Amino acid sequence: MVTLTKEIMEALPPRYSQEHMGGKEKIIVKFYTQHGHWTWFATEGNPVIEEDGEHTSDYTYAQVVEMGAEIIDWHFFGYVDGDFPELGYFALSDLQSVDDIVIDENYGMNTPLCDVL
């Protein structure tokens, strides 16, 4: 099962925080299938916690750590390169349901999104 390191969680800017960057957003984490042709490039992300019986991703990683809440998932924004390449949202739990998904540990955290579009 693919999991995020503390370094990645701390580096992910909150969703919607880079809307003004016009393709110059930095890719923080790259996920890919080992035996397929799918790749997910995450530029932003928020942890998902349970609050008042509901799942919410309204907090940053630092806020969740400060609250002492348990992270149950992550919601990302980025570029998905697969059958129909697109910018969009995806969840870590969705990626974890794919058997051969891995994080590219050698992929630089400072690559601009426009370099892969």
N, C-alpha and C positions, 0 to 999 in steps of 0.2 A: 504494500500500500504506500502510495506517495504521501509524504508529509513535508511541511514547510519547516525550515530551520528558523531559529530565532533571528538570525541575520536577515533572512528574507522578510520575515514578518515585520521587523523594525524598519526595513528599507521601503516597504510598499507605501506609497502615498495614498491617502484616502480617495475613494471614488469621487469623480467630478472635480477634483482639485487641479487637474491639468487640462481642462477643456480648452483653454486659451492657447495652448502650445502648438496647435496646427501640425501635428505629425512629429514634433520634436520631443515628445514625451519619451522618457527613458524606459526601456524594457527592464523590468526588475527580475523576472523569472521566466524561464522557457520550459514548457512541458512538451513532451513528444511521445508518440507511440514508437516502440522499438521495431515493430514489424508492420507498420502501416505508413501512411503518408499524412498523418494529422500532426499539427503543431499548434500550441497555444502560447502566445506571448502576452504576459500580464504586465500592464503598466501601472495599474492601480488596484487596490484591494482593501476590503474591510472585513474584520472578523465578524462572525455571526455568533450571537449569544442568545440565551433565553431570558426574556424580561417580562414579568407579569404574565407568564404562560404563553407568550408569543415569541417567535424568532425575530430578531432585529439585527440589522447590520448598520446601524446609525452611529456607531462609535469607531474611533480610531483604535489601532492596536494599543497605543500608550494609554488611552482612556480605559480600555478593557483591563489592562494589567493593573492600573490604579484601582479599579473597581473590585478586582479580585474575581472577576467573572470567568466562567469556564467557556472557552472557545469551542463551539460545536461544528463550525464550518467556516469557509471563507467565500466571499463573493468578489469576483474580479471584473475588471474591464480590460480589454486588450484586443489583440488581433488573433483570429482563429484561421489557420491555413489548413484547409481540408478540401472536401468535395466542392464546397461553395465558400471561398475565402470571404471573410467579413470582419468588421469591427463589431464588438458586442460584449455581452456579459456572460460569464460562466462561473460555475461553483466548483470548489475543490471536491465536494462530494460527488459531483458528476464525473470528474476526472478519476476519482478513486474507484469508480465502478468499471473502469477500463483495465483489463488485466495487465497489459504491457506498457503502461504509462510510466514515464520516469521524468525527473527533473534533470536538465542539462547543467551539471555542476560547473562546467567549464565555460558556460556562456556568460559573457561580461554583463554586469548590471548597469552599464552606462551606454548601451547601444540605443541610438534613437529609433523610435518606431518607424520613421520614414525609411530607414535602411532595409526593412523587411517587407514593406508594402509594395 
